[in-house]
């Protein structure tokens, strides 16, 4: 299976920056895409940004120009640089990956991290 471990969350003032990291491990054969979702209290989980194995990216409109996703394929790690943070960015951020494992190389599944809390004080 595939395990995703996030790090880098915390408390920051409005206008500040944080950098999240997510490392994938396990019996990985291939990771097609990695990304970040977030879920604020009382709201549904939403896509923040994603990046494919070729480097194509997409962003939610609410974070365009402020957040940047990057990926180190050799390390199976994805990063999320968050700048100009706002109170409305407060949420639990989840790492997500679409990956296949060695024993089932042509079967891609969704994997999730445990989540990391990001709190932006206004």
Secondary structure as UniProt FT lines:
FT   STRAND          2..7
FT   STRAND          10..13
FT   TURN            14..15
FT   STRAND          18..26
FT   STRAND          28..39
FT   TURN            41..42
FT   STRAND          46..52
FT   TURN            53..54
FT   STRAND          57..59
FT   TURN            61..66
FT   STRAND          67..72
FT   HELIX           73..75
FT   STRAND          77..82
FT   HELIX           87..89
FT   STRAND          91..101
FT   TURN            102..103
FT   STRAND          104..112
FT   STRAND          116..121
//
